[in-house]
């Protein structure tokens, strides 16, 4: 970590896991987490006595702040000035969380953050839109809940916006069925964070998230399913898309649901090559580019996972 609060190397959730931040060996685009006070400067840094807890004092023209940063290990840890922290996934002494806590101690300060995640030591870029991709799950805890709520509020404000889908197609914005399921997952996880994990939200927020979750689910089942019973790439289209194989992983429907079995049949007919591989989609849909798609390796693994889940 630099003096100015930029973390350029981090392996998580275990110390021997692949690094998510690797800008130390490259550039910021290779993954980092910057946290600083706007227009501020670092006055002092130290480790709290007898600990590996880093304390940084910031001062800006409008105020001052203390930043506490640490990597607690195990199922339940004691964090200075905050008390015990329980790991949401239960007891696992090998797991750790990165905690960065900012406390304004004088006047007012603006906290500026930039978070760039890269999997496989900076080689893989995650697909992240509106907090929709559950593959990039933040741990449900009181430390990560505020930014998660902010992302849920953003999704609420843009819930009816069409987009370019997970593959960022160049055609006109549309309602991609996979993307709409991920919107459902956003609200579903927000509701469960409150009702199952006891994280705070107002009654109005919980009611709104529940209403939108149920509305989007009904919408997907009505508009995202074709006459043959299979999910479609976009509302109203007849094309299929390999991303539809990810639907069971969200909990929207089980892998053996009739809609998923029909979707697999269509994907086998329309997408699978003679070698058994899958392209992401057929270019006659929303792609907006001439030519054909080559197989996309991960899509084949998604199909294998679907086969395994349905026996």
Phi, psi and omega in degrees: 000134179280167179299330182271012172086027179254118179266117184252003177207126178203125172255126183207151009275355175245158180294339178257014176283166174299149180283138173267330176247124181224020181295342176303329182257001182210243181233173181302327181294348178272008174110122176195169175225109179258131177224120182210171176262129183302131179058022183257172175223152180280125180272319181201156174222144177197159168270133177301141186308129176074015183224173170253028179268122182269128178245126179237129178259126179247148172224137177232174179299341184251353182173196181217154182212154175246130177249125177250129182224135182199166177237079179292145184241142174101179187286329181216124185230159177256122181253126182306132178071359182234346179085194185289148176236123179261134178288129186294338182265011178095189187283117173210103187292347182272347184272151176220156175241146171266118182248128177230111186244129180246128178236122176282123183250355180198133177062223178227144177225154174251125180266128180245128180231150168222122182241117178237113181259136176223124180277168175053053177056043175087001185272335187243134180261122179287149175271114183229118175223123174053034183060027188274333187274112184289348176295338179256053185288128169275141178299135178285106178204167182289350178276323183264351185297317180303312177292329176295317178299321179298320178291323177294320178296322177297317178297321177301317182291336184242022188297334182256017179272128170288165181209192182262003175079176184298331182269003178052056183290156187268000177285187179295146176305145182212172174266097179282131184300316178301315180297322179292325175295323178291327173297316175303316181298324178301310181289324179298315180291326178295316179297316181291328178299325180279310188282330183257328184252356175073020179283150191283141172197152179287161177299324180294318179296313181299318179296319180293317180295321179295316180298315181291322177301311182292324180294314181293323178298312179298322180296315180298315182292335179273314189257344183260010180239130182276178181300334180275003178088359180266150173295147180251161180300313178225163177301129176086354180269173175246001181276156172247168188213138182298335179297340178297338178293346180275351185303314180298333181291342178274345186088004181297314175214154176287162183298333182262015176296147181306322180296322180288320179296320177293324178295318178298318178301315180293319180296319177298320182286317191263332188246324189294132179276175178297334179274001179085009180266167182235132163281170180291325184189173172268140187287356179284355181270241187269005191299314179082009181233150176284167177090178182254161176273138170274159178303145179245111195305316184298331180295326175296322177293324176299320179294320177298318177300320178297316177300315182297323183287337182254004177074000000 
